[in-house]
Amino acid sequence: MTPDMLFALIPITALMIPIAVTAGRTAQRWIGLQETKAQLAMKVADSEAASHSAKIERLEAHVAVLNRIATDRASGLAHEIDALRGPVAPLN
């Protein structure tokens, strides 16, 4: 390598250092942005999970009430039907 070539590499190297620093900072910012987006997505997912959990609890309570009504009504309905039948008359 001749001295002229060596002196030509000095300005190129001097220009490459700030470019590398700028590229590194840009990469750091991009990674930070991706981390922030992931954290926000986790917060949204957590809040949605809590919302769904609350809905499921309300629906389970509602189904329990409906089951109780259906079973209570069925036994009450059987008694009402028996009361309506009255005494059985012979068919003669």
PDB file of N, CA, C and O in Angstrom:
ATOM      1  N   MET A   1       0.853  -1.164   0.000  1.00  0.00           N
ATOM      2  CA  MET A   1       0.000   0.000   0.000  1.00  0.00           C
ATOM      3  C   MET A   1       0.902   1.231   0.000  1.00  0.00           C
ATOM      4  O   MET A   1       1.837   1.338   0.794  1.00  0.00           O
ATOM      5  N   THR A   2       0.607   2.126  -0.882  1.00  0.00           N
ATOM      6  CA  THR A   2       1.441   3.310  -1.022  1.00  0.00           C
ATOM      7  C   THR A   2       0.999   4.374  -0.035  1.00  0.00           C
ATOM      8  O   THR A   2      -0.135   4.335   0.444  1.00  0.00           O
ATOM      9  N   PRO A   3       1.865   5.318   0.276  1.00  0.00           N
ATOM     10  CA  PRO A   3       1.496   6.397   1.208  1.00  0.00           C
ATOM     11  C   PRO A   3       0.322   7.223   0.706  1.00  0.00           C
ATOM     12  O   PRO A   3      -0.451   7.730   1.518  1.00  0.00           O
ATOM     13  N   ASP A   4       0.165   7.375  -0.595  1.00  0.00           N
ATOM     14  CA  ASP A   4      -0.975   8.133  -1.126  1.00  0.00           C
ATOM     15  C   ASP A   4      -2.292   7.416  -0.799  1.00  0.00           C
ATOM     16  O   ASP A   4      -3.287   8.060  -0.466  1.00  0.00           O
ATOM     17  N   MET A   5      -2.293   6.106  -0.895  1.00  0.00           N
ATOM     18  CA  MET A   5      -3.503   5.343  -0.572  1.00  0.00           C
ATOM     19  C   MET A   5      -3.812   5.441   0.914  1.00  0.00           C
ATOM     20  O   MET A   5      -4.974   5.538   1.310  1.00  0.00           O
ATOM     21  N   LEU A   6      -2.781   5.417   1.723  1.00  0.00           N
ATOM     22  CA  LEU A   6      -2.978   5.520   3.163  1.00  0.00           C
ATOM     23  C   LEU A   6      -3.578   6.870   3.531  1.00  0.00           C
ATOM     24  O   LEU A   6      -4.483   6.944   4.363  1.00  0.00           O
ATOM     25  N   PHE A   7      -3.084   7.923   2.922  1.00  0.00           N
ATOM     26  CA  PHE A   7      -3.633   9.256   3.189  1.00  0.00           C
ATOM     27  C   PHE A   7      -5.064   9.396   2.665  1.00  0.00           C
ATOM     28  O   PHE A   7      -5.819  10.218   3.183  1.00  0.00           O
ATOM     29  N   ALA A   8      -5.450   8.632   1.671  1.00  0.00           N
ATOM     30  CA  ALA A   8      -6.823   8.666   1.159  1.00  0.00           C
ATOM     31  C   ALA A   8      -7.774   7.956   2.116  1.00  0.00           C
ATOM     32  O   ALA A   8      -8.956   8.294   2.171  1.00  0.00           O
ATOM     33  N   LEU A   9      -7.282   6.985   2.865  1.00  0.00           N
ATOM     34  CA  LEU A   9      -8.126   6.266   3.815  1.00  0.00           C
ATOM     35  C   LEU A   9      -8.452   7.103   5.057  1.00  0.00           C
ATOM     36  O   LEU A   9      -9.467   6.862   5.711  1.00  0.00           O
ATOM     37  N   ILE A  10      -7.629   8.052   5.378  1.00  0.00           N
ATOM     38  CA  ILE A  10      -7.856   8.871   6.575  1.00  0.00           C
ATOM     39  C   ILE A  10      -9.163   9.652   6.478  1.00  0.00           C
ATOM     40  O   ILE A  10      -9.947   9.589   7.424  1.00  0.00           O
ATOM     41  N   PRO A  11      -9.452  10.382   5.407  1.00  0.00           N
ATOM     42  CA  PRO A  11     -10.739  11.088   5.343  1.00  0.00           C
ATOM     43  C   PRO A  11     -11.931  10.131   5.279  1.00  0.00           C
ATOM     44  O   PRO A  11     -12.995  10.413   5.831  1.00  0.00           O
ATOM     45  N   ILE A  12     -11.745   9.019   4.615  1.00  0.00           N
ATOM     46  CA  ILE A  12     -12.844   8.047   4.539  1.00  0.00           C
ATOM     47  C   ILE A  12     -13.154   7.522   5.937  1.00  0.00           C
ATOM     48  O   ILE A  12     -14.319   7.423   6.322  1.00  0.00           O
ATOM     49  N   THR A  13     -12.121   7.187   6.692  1.00  0.00           N
ATOM     50  CA  THR A  13     -12.306   6.716   8.063  1.00  0.00           C
ATOM     51  C   THR A  13     -12.925   7.815   8.917  1.00  0.00           C
ATOM     52  O   THR A  13     -13.803   7.542   9.736  1.00  0.00           O
ATOM     53  N   ALA A  14     -12.482   9.037   8.736  1.00  0.00           N
ATOM     54  CA  ALA A  14     -13.025  10.154   9.507  1.00  0.00           C
ATOM     55  C   ALA A  14     -14.509  10.354   9.215  1.00  0.00           C
ATOM     56  O   ALA A  14     -15.256  10.746  10.111  1.00  0.00           O
ATOM     57  N   LEU A  15     -14.947  10.100   8.012  1.00  0.00           N
ATOM     58  CA  LEU A  15     -16.359  10.221   7.665  1.00  0.00           C
ATOM     59  C   LEU A  15     -17.165   9.011   8.146  1.00  0.00           C
ATOM     60  O   LEU A  15     -18.347   9.144   8.465  1.00  0.00           O
ATOM     61  N   MET A  16     -16.551   7.858   8.198  1.00  0.00           N
ATOM     62  CA  MET A  16     -17.256   6.648   8.595  1.00  0.00           C
ATOM     63  C   MET A  16     -17.589   6.633  10.091  1.00  0.00           C
ATOM     64  O   MET A  16     -18.596   6.046  10.488  1.00  0.00           O
ATOM     65  N   ILE A  17     -16.775   7.255  10.908  1.00  0.00           N
ATOM     66  CA  ILE A  17     -17.014   7.256  12.356  1.00  0.00           C
ATOM     67  C   ILE A  17     -18.336   7.943  12.698  1.00  0.00           C
ATOM     68  O   ILE A  17     -19.147   7.339  13.399  1.00  0.00           O
ATOM     69  N   PRO A  18     -18.600   9.178  12.241  1.00  0.00           N
ATOM     70  CA  PRO A  18     -19.893   9.791  12.569  1.00  0.00           C
ATOM     71  C   PRO A  18     -21.076   9.043  11.953  1.00  0.00           C
ATOM     72  O   PRO A  18     -22.159   8.985  12.537  1.00  0.00           O
ATOM     73  N   ILE A  19     -20.858   8.478  10.780  1.00  0.00           N
ATOM     74  CA  ILE A  19     -21.937   7.705  10.154  1.00  0.00           C
ATOM     75  C   ILE A  19     -22.261   6.480  11.011  1.00  0.00           C
ATOM     76  O   ILE A  19     -23.431   6.164  11.222  1.00  0.00           O
ATOM     77  N   ALA A  20     -21.234   5.791  11.502  1.00  0.00           N
ATOM     78  CA  ALA A  20     -21.448   4.621  12.357  1.00  0.00           C
ATOM     79  C   ALA A  20     -22.128   5.018  13.665  1.00  0.00           C
ATOM     80  O   ALA A  20     -23.008   4.304  14.147  1.00  0.00           O
ATOM     81  N   VAL A  21     -21.729   6.148  14.240  1.00  0.00           N
ATOM     82  CA  VAL A  21     -22.345   6.617  15.489  1.00  0.00           C
ATOM     83  C   VAL A  21     -23.817   6.947  15.251  1.00  0.00           C
ATOM     84  O   VAL A  21     -24.677   6.574  16.050  1.00  0.00           O
ATOM     85  N   THR A  22     -24.104   7.638  14.164  1.00  0.00           N
ATOM     86  CA  THR A  22     -25.488   7.993  13.840  1.00  0.00           C
ATOM     87  C   THR A  22     -26.325   6.739  13.607  1.00  0.00           C
ATOM     88  O   THR A  22     -27.461   6.656  14.075  1.00  0.00           O
ATOM     89  N   ALA A  23     -25.780   5.778  12.899  1.00  0.00           N
ATOM     90  CA  ALA A  23     -26.500   4.531  12.641  1.00  0.00           C
ATOM     91  C   ALA A  23     -26.748   3.792  13.957  1.00  0.00           C
ATOM     92  O   ALA A  23     -27.824   3.224  14.148  1.00  0.00           O
ATOM     93  N   GLY A  24     -25.785   3.793  14.853  1.00  0.00           N
ATOM     94  CA  GLY A  24     -25.953   3.135  16.147  1.00  0.00           C
ATOM     95  C   GLY A  24     -27.034   3.792  16.988  1.00  0.00           C
ATOM     96  O   GLY A  24     -27.852   3.107  17.601  1.00  0.00           O
ATOM     97  N   ARG A  25     -27.037   5.110  17.017  1.00  0.00           N
ATOM     98  CA  ARG A  25     -28.075   5.829  17.772  1.00  0.00           C
ATOM     99  C   ARG A  25     -29.466   5.584  17.174  1.00  0.00           C
ATOM    100  O   ARG A  25     -30.444   5.420  17.903  1.00  0.00           O
ATOM    101  N   THR A  26     -29.535   5.562  15.859  1.00  0.00           N
ATOM    102  CA  THR A  26     -30.807   5.290  15.199  1.00  0.00           C
ATOM    103  C   THR A  26     -31.296   3.894  15.550  1.00  0.00           C
ATOM    104  O   THR A  26     -32.482   3.695  15.812  1.00  0.00           O
ATOM    105  N   ALA A  27     -30.390   2.932  15.555  1.00  0.00           N
ATOM    106  CA  ALA A  27     -30.758   1.564  15.912  1.00  0.00           C
ATOM    107  C   ALA A  27     -31.234   1.501  17.368  1.00  0.00           C
ATOM    108  O   ALA A  27     -32.201   0.800  17.667  1.00  0.00           O
ATOM    109  N   GLN A  28     -30.570   2.222  18.271  1.00  0.00           N
ATOM    110  CA  GLN A  28     -30.983   2.247  19.669  1.00  0.00           C
ATOM    111  C   GLN A  28     -32.383   2.832  19.816  1.00  0.00           C
ATOM    112  O   GLN A  28     -33.206   2.305  20.565  1.00  0.00           O
ATOM    113  N   ARG A  29     -32.646   3.905  19.110  1.00  0.00           N
ATOM    114  CA  ARG A  29     -33.984   4.520  19.170  1.00  0.00           C
ATOM    115  C   ARG A  29     -35.045   3.566  18.638  1.00  0.00           C
ATOM    116  O   ARG A  29     -36.127   3.448  19.213  1.00  0.00           O
ATOM    117  N   TRP A  30     -34.734   2.888  17.544  1.00  0.00           N
ATOM    118  CA  TRP A  30     -35.690   1.948  16.958  1.00  0.00           C
ATOM    119  C   TRP A  30     -35.969   0.799  17.922  1.00  0.00           C
ATOM    120  O   TRP A  30     -37.120   0.396  18.095  1.00  0.00           O
ATOM    121  N   ILE A  31     -34.925   0.274  18.547  1.00  0.00           N
ATOM    122  CA  ILE A  31     -35.112  -0.810  19.518  1.00  0.00           C
ATOM    123  C   ILE A  31     -35.929  -0.316  20.703  1.00  0.00           C
ATOM    124  O   ILE A  31     -36.809  -1.030  21.184  1.00  0.00           O
ATOM    125  N   GLY A  32     -35.653   0.895  21.181  1.00  0.00           N
ATOM    126  CA  GLY A  32     -36.437   1.466  22.277  1.00  0.00           C
ATOM    127  C   GLY A  32     -37.899   1.623  21.901  1.00  0.00           C
ATOM    128  O   GLY A  32     -38.784   1.352  22.712  1.00  0.00           O
ATOM    129  N   LEU A  33     -38.154   2.058  20.682  1.00  0.00           N
ATOM    130  CA  LEU A  33     -39.530   2.194  20.206  1.00  0.00           C
ATOM    131  C   LEU A  33     -40.222   0.840  20.170  1.00  0.00           C
ATOM    132  O   LEU A  33     -41.381   0.723  20.566  1.00  0.00           O
ATOM    133  N   GLN A  34     -39.523  -0.175  19.700  1.00  0.00           N
ATOM    134  CA  GLN A  34     -40.111  -1.518  19.648  1.00  0.00           C
ATOM    135  C   GLN A  34     -40.420  -2.034  21.054  1.00  0.00           C
ATOM    136  O   GLN A  34     -41.447  -2.678  21.265  1.00  0.00           O
ATOM    137  N   GLU A  35     -39.538  -1.754  22.014  1.00  0.00           N
ATOM    138  CA  GLU A  35     -39.787  -2.162  23.398  1.00  0.00           C
ATOM    139  C   GLU A  35     -41.009  -1.448  23.962  1.00  0.00           C
ATOM    140  O   GLU A  35     -41.831  -2.057  24.647  1.00  0.00           O
ATOM    141  N   THR A  36     -41.125  -0.153  23.671  1.00  0.00           N
ATOM    142  CA  THR A  36     -42.276   0.613  24.147  1.00  0.00           C
ATOM    143  C   THR A  36     -43.566   0.073  23.544  1.00  0.00           C
ATOM    144  O   THR A  36     -44.571  -0.063  24.241  1.00  0.00           O
ATOM    145  N   LYS A  37     -43.539  -0.234  22.249  1.00  0.00           N
ATOM    146  CA  LYS A  37     -44.724  -0.792  21.602  1.00  0.00           C
ATOM    147  C   LYS A  37     -45.104  -2.135  22.218  1.00  0.00           C
ATOM    148  O   LYS A  37     -46.286  -2.423  22.406  1.00  0.00           O
ATOM    149  N   ALA A  38     -44.104  -2.953  22.533  1.00  0.00           N
ATOM    150  CA  ALA A  38     -44.384  -4.254  23.141  1.00  0.00           C
ATOM    151  C   ALA A  38     -44.985  -4.083  24.540  1.00  0.00           C
ATOM    152  O   ALA A  38     -45.899  -4.816  24.917  1.00  0.00           O
ATOM    153  N   GLN A  39     -44.472  -3.117  25.307  1.00  0.00           N
ATOM    154  CA  GLN A  39     -45.012  -2.864  26.643  1.00  0.00           C
ATOM    155  C   GLN A  39     -46.451  -2.375  26.566  1.00  0.00           C
ATOM    156  O   GLN A  39     -47.292  -2.801  27.357  1.00  0.00           O
ATOM    157  N   LEU A  40     -46.741  -1.489  25.626  1.00  0.00           N
ATOM    158  CA  LEU A  40     -48.114  -1.011  25.460  1.00  0.00           C
ATOM    159  C   LEU A  40     -49.041  -2.142  25.031  1.00  0.00           C
ATOM    160  O   LEU A  40     -50.176  -2.229  25.500  1.00  0.00           O
ATOM    161  N   ALA A  41     -48.564  -3.001  24.149  1.00  0.00           N
ATOM    162  CA  ALA A  41     -49.377  -4.138  23.705  1.00  0.00           C
ATOM    163  C   ALA A  41     -49.665  -5.071  24.884  1.00  0.00           C
ATOM    164  O   ALA A  41     -50.765  -5.616  24.984  1.00  0.00           O
ATOM    165  N   MET A  42     -48.686  -5.261  25.778  1.00  0.00           N
ATOM    166  CA  MET A  42     -48.914  -6.104  26.951  1.00  0.00           C
ATOM    167  C   MET A  42     -49.932  -5.476  27.888  1.00  0.00           C
ATOM    168  O   MET A  42     -50.769  -6.177  28.456  1.00  0.00           O
ATOM    169  N   LYS A  43     -49.868  -4.145  28.056  1.00  0.00           N
ATOM    170  CA  LYS A  43     -50.838  -3.466  28.919  1.00  0.00           C
ATOM    171  C   LYS A  43     -52.246  -3.604  28.353  1.00  0.00           C
ATOM    172  O   LYS A  43     -53.195  -3.854  29.096  1.00  0.00           O
ATOM    173  N   VAL A  44     -52.381  -3.443  27.047  1.00  0.00           N
ATOM    174  CA  VAL A  44     -53.692  -3.587  26.404  1.00  0.00           C
ATOM    175  C   VAL A  44     -54.195  -5.018  26.556  1.00  0.00           C
ATOM    176  O   VAL A  44     -55.367  -5.236  26.861  1.00  0.00           O
ATOM    177  N   ALA A  45     -53.317  -5.987  26.344  1.00  0.00           N
ATOM    178  CA  ALA A  45     -53.716  -7.389  26.477  1.00  0.00           C
ATOM    179  C   ALA A  45     -54.131  -7.699  27.915  1.00  0.00           C
ATOM    180  O   ALA A  45     -55.094  -8.433  28.140  1.00  0.00           O
ATOM    181  N   ASP A  46     -53.410  -7.142  28.885  1.00  0.00           N
ATOM    182  CA  ASP A  46     -53.767  -7.362  30.290  1.00  0.00           C
ATOM    183  C   ASP A  46     -55.136  -6.773  30.607  1.00  0.00           C
ATOM    184  O   ASP A  46     -55.948  -7.406  31.281  1.00  0.00           O
ATOM    185  N   SER A  47     -55.389  -5.560  30.121  1.00  0.00           N
ATOM    186  CA  SER A  47     -56.682  -4.938  30.406  1.00  0.00           C
ATOM    187  C   SER A  47     -57.817  -5.685  29.709  1.00  0.00           C
ATOM    188  O   SER A  47     -58.906  -5.823  30.267  1.00  0.00           O
ATOM    189  N   GLU A  48     -57.565  -6.164  28.494  1.00  0.00           N
ATOM    190  CA  GLU A  48     -58.583  -6.945  27.795  1.00  0.00           C
ATOM    191  C   GLU A  48     -58.835  -8.270  28.514  1.00  0.00           C
ATOM    192  O   GLU A  48     -59.978  -8.717  28.608  1.00  0.00           O
ATOM    193  N   ALA A  49     -57.783  -8.892  29.015  1.00  0.00           N
ATOM    194  CA  ALA A  49     -57.938 -10.148  29.748  1.00  0.00           C
ATOM    195  C   ALA A  49     -58.757  -9.924  31.016  1.00  0.00           C
ATOM    196  O   ALA A  49     -59.614 -10.738  31.359  1.00  0.00           O
ATOM    197  N   ALA A  50     -58.493  -8.824  31.707  1.00  0.00           N
ATOM    198  CA  ALA A  50     -59.254  -8.518  32.920  1.00  0.00           C
ATOM    199  C   ALA A  50     -60.716  -8.259  32.571  1.00  0.00           C
ATOM    200  O   ALA A  50     -61.617  -8.698  33.287  1.00  0.00           O
ATOM    201  N   SER A  51     -60.949  -7.550  31.477  1.00  0.00           N
ATOM    202  CA  SER A  51     -62.313  -7.272  31.038  1.00  0.00           C
ATOM    203  C   SER A  51     -63.041  -8.569  30.689  1.00  0.00           C
ATOM    204  O   SER A  51     -64.190  -8.770  31.081  1.00  0.00           O
ATOM    205  N   HIS A  52     -62.357  -9.450  29.944  1.00  0.00           N
ATOM    206  CA  HIS A  52     -62.971 -10.725  29.571  1.00  0.00           C
ATOM    207  C   HIS A  52     -63.230 -11.582  30.808  1.00  0.00           C
ATOM    208  O   HIS A  52     -64.249 -12.267  30.892  1.00  0.00           O
ATOM    209  N   SER A  53     -62.323 -11.540  31.748  1.00  0.00           N
ATOM    210  CA  SER A  53     -62.498 -12.314  32.978  1.00  0.00           C
ATOM    211  C   SER A  53     -63.726 -11.826  33.741  1.00  0.00           C
ATOM    212  O   SER A  53     -64.508 -12.629  34.250  1.00  0.00           O
ATOM    213  N   ALA A  54     -63.893 -10.504  33.819  1.00  0.00           N
ATOM    214  CA  ALA A  54     -65.066  -9.952  34.504  1.00  0.00           C
ATOM    215  C   ALA A  54     -66.349 -10.341  33.776  1.00  0.00           C
ATOM    216  O   ALA A  54     -67.349 -10.674  34.413  1.00  0.00           O
ATOM    217  N   LYS A  55     -66.323 -10.301  32.439  1.00  0.00           N
ATOM    218  CA  LYS A  55     -67.505 -10.705  31.666  1.00  0.00           C
ATOM    219  C   LYS A  55     -67.845 -12.169  31.915  1.00  0.00           C
ATOM    220  O   LYS A  55     -69.013 -12.524  32.076  1.00  0.00           O
ATOM    221  N   ILE A  56     -66.819 -13.017  31.946  1.00  0.00           N
ATOM    222  CA  ILE A  56     -67.048 -14.442  32.165  1.00  0.00           C
ATOM    223  C   ILE A  56     -67.659 -14.668  33.546  1.00  0.00           C
ATOM    224  O   ILE A  56     -68.574 -15.477  33.697  1.00  0.00           O
ATOM    225  N   GLU A  57     -67.156 -13.958  34.550  1.00  0.00           N
ATOM    226  CA  GLU A  57     -67.716 -14.097  35.895  1.00  0.00           C
ATOM    227  C   GLU A  57     -69.181 -13.682  35.929  1.00  0.00           C
ATOM    228  O   GLU A  57     -70.005 -14.358  36.545  1.00  0.00           O
ATOM    229  N   ARG A  58     -69.509 -12.567  35.264  1.00  0.00           N
ATOM    230  CA  ARG A  58     -70.901 -12.120  35.224  1.00  0.00           C
ATOM    231  C   ARG A  58     -71.782 -13.130  34.498  1.00  0.00           C
ATOM    232  O   ARG A  58     -72.897 -13.414  34.935  1.00  0.00           O
ATOM    233  N   LEU A  59     -71.278 -13.673  33.384  1.00  0.00           N
ATOM    234  CA  LEU A  59     -72.057 -14.666  32.630  1.00  0.00           C
ATOM    235  C   LEU A  59     -72.248 -15.948  33.434  1.00  0.00           C
ATOM    236  O   LEU A  59     -73.324 -16.546  33.402  1.00  0.00           O
ATOM    237  N   GLU A  60     -71.216 -16.372  34.152  1.00  0.00           N
ATOM    238  CA  GLU A  60     -71.356 -17.571  34.981  1.00  0.00           C
ATOM    239  C   GLU A  60     -72.392 -17.354  36.078  1.00  0.00           C
ATOM    240  O   GLU A  60     -73.186 -18.248  36.371  1.00  0.00           O
ATOM    241  N   ALA A  61     -72.387 -16.169  36.685  1.00  0.00           N
ATOM    242  CA  ALA A  61     -73.386 -15.860  37.712  1.00  0.00           C
ATOM    243  C   ALA A  61     -74.783 -15.849  37.092  1.00  0.00           C
ATOM    244  O   ALA A  61     -75.741 -16.334  37.694  1.00  0.00           O
ATOM    245  N   HIS A  62     -74.890 -15.295  35.894  1.00  0.00           N
ATOM    246  CA  HIS A  62     -76.184 -15.230  35.207  1.00  0.00           C
ATOM    247  C   HIS A  62     -76.691 -16.640  34.880  1.00  0.00           C
ATOM    248  O   HIS A  62     -77.868 -16.943  35.076  1.00  0.00           O
ATOM    249  N   VAL A  63     -75.799 -17.492  34.384  1.00  0.00           N
ATOM    250  CA  VAL A  63     -76.184 -18.865  34.058  1.00  0.00           C
ATOM    251  C   VAL A  63     -76.590 -19.612  35.322  1.00  0.00           C
ATOM    252  O   VAL A  63     -77.524 -20.413  35.296  1.00  0.00           O
ATOM    253  N   ALA A  64     -75.893 -19.353  36.433  1.00  0.00           N
ATOM    254  CA  ALA A  64     -76.269 -20.007  37.688  1.00  0.00           C
ATOM    255  C   ALA A  64     -77.671 -19.602  38.111  1.00  0.00           C
ATOM    256  O   ALA A  64     -78.454 -20.435  38.566  1.00  0.00           O
ATOM    257  N   VAL A  65     -77.986 -18.318  37.962  1.00  0.00           N
ATOM    258  CA  VAL A  65     -79.335 -17.844  38.297  1.00  0.00           C
ATOM    259  C   VAL A  65     -80.360 -18.482  37.367  1.00  0.00           C
ATOM    260  O   VAL A  65     -81.415 -18.925  37.821  1.00  0.00           O
ATOM    261  N   LEU A  66     -80.064 -18.532  36.084  1.00  0.00           N
ATOM    262  CA  LEU A  66     -80.994 -19.153  35.134  1.00  0.00           C
ATOM    263  C   LEU A  66     -81.186 -20.631  35.438  1.00  0.00           C
ATOM    264  O   LEU A  66     -82.302 -21.143  35.352  1.00  0.00           O
ATOM    265  N   ASN A  67     -80.110 -21.318  35.792  1.00  0.00           N
ATOM    266  CA  ASN A  67     -80.241 -22.734  36.162  1.00  0.00           C
ATOM    267  C   ASN A  67     -81.122 -22.899  37.394  1.00  0.00           C
ATOM    268  O   ASN A  67     -81.963 -23.795  37.451  1.00  0.00           O
ATOM    269  N   ARG A  68     -80.923 -22.035  38.371  1.00  0.00           N
ATOM    270  CA  ARG A  68     -81.741 -22.114  39.580  1.00  0.00           C
ATOM    271  C   ARG A  68     -83.205 -21.847  39.256  1.00  0.00           C
ATOM    272  O   ARG A  68     -84.094 -22.534  39.759  1.00  0.00           O
ATOM    273  N   ILE A  69     -83.451 -20.843  38.410  1.00  0.00           N
ATOM    274  CA  ILE A  69     -84.830 -20.530  38.017  1.00  0.00           C
ATOM    275  C   ILE A  69     -85.441 -21.707  37.265  1.00  0.00           C
ATOM    276  O   ILE A  69     -86.586 -22.083  37.516  1.00  0.00           O
ATOM    277  N   ALA A  70     -84.680 -22.283  36.348  1.00  0.00           N
ATOM    278  CA  ALA A  70     -85.208 -23.400  35.547  1.00  0.00           C
ATOM    279  C   ALA A  70     -85.505 -24.603  36.428  1.00  0.00           C
ATOM    280  O   ALA A  70     -86.542 -25.242  36.250  1.00  0.00           O
ATOM    281  N   THR A  71     -84.648 -24.927  37.354  1.00  0.00           N
ATOM    282  CA  THR A  71     -84.892 -26.095  38.201  1.00  0.00           C
ATOM    283  C   THR A  71     -85.981 -25.804  39.221  1.00  0.00           C
ATOM    284  O   THR A  71     -86.806 -26.675  39.497  1.00  0.00           O
ATOM    285  N   ASP A  72     -86.005 -24.602  39.787  1.00  0.00           N
ATOM    286  CA  ASP A  72     -87.072 -24.255  40.728  1.00  0.00           C
ATOM    287  C   ASP A  72     -88.412 -24.227  40.008  1.00  0.00           C
ATOM    288  O   ASP A  72     -89.412 -24.710  40.537  1.00  0.00           O
ATOM    289  N   ARG A  73     -88.436 -23.681  38.841  1.00  0.00           N
ATOM    290  CA  ARG A  73     -89.674 -23.581  38.063  1.00  0.00           C
ATOM    291  C   ARG A  73     -90.165 -24.965  37.660  1.00  0.00           C
ATOM    292  O   ARG A  73     -91.370 -25.219  37.640  1.00  0.00           O
ATOM    293  N   ALA A  74     -89.242 -25.851  37.341  1.00  0.00           N
ATOM    294  CA  ALA A  74     -89.648 -27.197  36.918  1.00  0.00           C
ATOM    295  C   ALA A  74     -90.325 -27.939  38.061  1.00  0.00           C
ATOM    296  O   ALA A  74     -91.340 -28.600  37.841  1.00  0.00           O
ATOM    297  N   SER A  75     -89.801 -27.849  39.255  1.00  0.00           N
ATOM    298  CA  SER A  75     -90.451 -28.540  40.373  1.00  0.00           C
ATOM    299  C   SER A  75     -91.764 -27.853  40.720  1.00  0.00           C
ATOM    300  O   SER A  75     -92.747 -28.525  41.034  1.00  0.00           O
ATOM    301  N   GLY A  76     -91.793 -26.535  40.668  1.00  0.00           N
ATOM    302  CA  GLY A  76     -93.041 -25.809  40.917  1.00  0.00           C
ATOM    303  C   GLY A  76     -94.067 -26.097  39.847  1.00  0.00           C
ATOM    304  O   GLY A  76     -95.257 -26.214  40.140  1.00  0.00           O
ATOM    305  N   LEU A  77     -93.625 -26.212  38.615  1.00  0.00           N
ATOM    306  CA  LEU A  77     -94.530 -26.507  37.503  1.00  0.00           C
ATOM    307  C   LEU A  77     -95.124 -27.909  37.649  1.00  0.00           C
ATOM    308  O   LEU A  77     -96.300 -28.109  37.347  1.00  0.00           O
ATOM    309  N   ALA A  78     -94.345 -28.866  38.100  1.00  0.00           N
ATOM    310  CA  ALA A  78     -94.862 -30.225  38.303  1.00  0.00           C
ATOM    311  C   ALA A  78     -95.956 -30.218  39.361  1.00  0.00           C
ATOM    312  O   ALA A  78     -96.967 -30.902  39.208  1.00  0.00           O
ATOM    313  N   HIS A  79     -95.766 -29.451  40.434  1.00  0.00           N
ATOM    314  CA  HIS A  79     -96.792 -29.358  41.478  1.00  0.00           C
ATOM    315  C   HIS A  79     -98.063 -28.690  40.935  1.00  0.00           C
ATOM    316  O   HIS A  79     -99.172 -29.117  41.254  1.00  0.00           O
ATOM    317  N   GLU A  80     -97.905 -27.662  40.130  1.00  0.00           N
ATOM    318  CA  GLU A  80     -99.062 -26.975  39.550  1.00  0.00           C
ATOM    319  C   GLU A  80     -99.838 -27.912  38.619  1.00  0.00           C
ATOM    320  O   GLU A  80    -101.069 -27.914  38.626  1.00  0.00           O
ATOM    321  N   ILE A  81     -99.129 -28.694  37.832  1.00  0.00           N
ATOM    322  CA  ILE A  81     -99.802 -29.637  36.921  1.00  0.00           C
ATOM    323  C   ILE A  81    -100.560 -30.685  37.726  1.00  0.00           C
ATOM    324  O   ILE A  81    -101.699 -31.020  37.400  1.00  0.00           O
ATOM    325  N   ASP A  82     -99.931 -31.201  38.776  1.00  0.00           N
ATOM    326  CA  ASP A  82    -100.604 -32.189  39.628  1.00  0.00           C
ATOM    327  C   ASP A  82    -101.851 -31.594  40.292  1.00  0.00           C
ATOM    328  O   ASP A  82    -102.867 -32.272  40.439  1.00  0.00           O
ATOM    329  N   ALA A  83    -101.763 -30.326  40.688  1.00  0.00           N
ATOM    330  CA  ALA A  83    -102.906 -29.673  41.327  1.00  0.00           C
ATOM    331  C   ALA A  83    -104.024 -29.462  40.326  1.00  0.00           C
ATOM    332  O   ALA A  83    -105.194 -29.526  40.703  1.00  0.00           O
ATOM    333  N   LEU A  84    -103.711 -29.214  39.075  1.00  0.00           N
ATOM    334  CA  LEU A  84    -104.735 -28.985  38.059  1.00  0.00           C
ATOM    335  C   LEU A  84    -105.437 -30.282  37.665  1.00  0.00           C
ATOM    336  O   LEU A  84    -106.590 -30.252  37.236  1.00  0.00           O
ATOM    337  N   ARG A  85    -104.774 -31.389  37.801  1.00  0.00           N
ATOM    338  CA  ARG A  85    -105.362 -32.667  37.400  1.00  0.00           C
ATOM    339  C   ARG A  85    -106.577 -33.022  38.263  1.00  0.00           C
ATOM    340  O   ARG A  85    -107.588 -33.508  37.758  1.00  0.00           O
ATOM    341  N   GLY A  86    -106.467 -32.783  39.515  1.00  0.00           N
ATOM    342  CA  GLY A  86    -107.584 -33.114  40.410  1.00  0.00           C
ATOM    343  C   GLY A  86    -107.794 -34.599  40.496  1.00  0.00           C
ATOM    344  O   GLY A  86    -106.928 -35.373  40.087  1.00  0.00           O
ATOM    345  N   PRO A  87    -108.900 -35.005  41.007  1.00  0.00           N
ATOM    346  CA  PRO A  87    -109.163 -36.443  41.124  1.00  0.00           C
ATOM    347  C   PRO A  87    -109.463 -37.038  39.750  1.00  0.00           C
ATOM    348  O   PRO A  87    -110.097 -36.402  38.908  1.00  0.00           O
ATOM    349  N   VAL A  88    -109.006 -38.243  39.547  1.00  0.00           N
ATOM    350  CA  VAL A  88    -109.196 -38.932  38.274  1.00  0.00           C
ATOM    351  C   VAL A  88    -110.549 -39.640  38.305  1.00  0.00           C
ATOM    352  O   VAL A  88    -110.801 -40.464  39.184  1.00  0.00           O
ATOM    353  N   ALA A  89    -111.416 -39.321  37.350  1.00  0.00           N
ATOM    354  CA  ALA A  89    -112.747 -39.947  37.254  1.00  0.00           C
ATOM    355  C   ALA A  89    -112.669 -41.169  36.371  1.00  0.00           C
ATOM    356  O   ALA A  89    -111.918 -41.176  35.397  1.00  0.00           O
ATOM    357  N   PRO A  90    -113.441 -42.224  36.692  1.00  0.00           N
ATOM    358  CA  PRO A  90    -113.463 -43.418  35.841  1.00  0.00           C
ATOM    359  C   PRO A  90    -114.097 -43.095  34.493  1.00  0.00           C
ATOM    360  O   PRO A  90    -114.942 -42.204  34.410  1.00  0.00           O
ATOM    361  N   LEU A  91    -113.713 -43.784  33.465  1.00  0.00           N
ATOM    362  CA  LEU A  91    -114.198 -43.525  32.106  1.00  0.00           C
ATOM    363  C   LEU A  91    -115.463 -44.299  31.772  1.00  0.00           C
ATOM    364  O   LEU A  91    -115.874 -44.243  30.613  1.00  0.00           O
ATOM    365  N   ASN A  92    -116.092 -44.986  32.639  1.00  0.00           N
ATOM    366  CA  ASN A  92    -117.290 -45.784  32.355  1.00  0.00           C
ATOM    367  C   ASN A  92    -118.469 -44.936  32.077  1.00  0.00           C
ATOM    368  O   ASN A  92    -119.555 -45.455  31.819  1.00  0.00           O
TER     369      ASN A  92
END
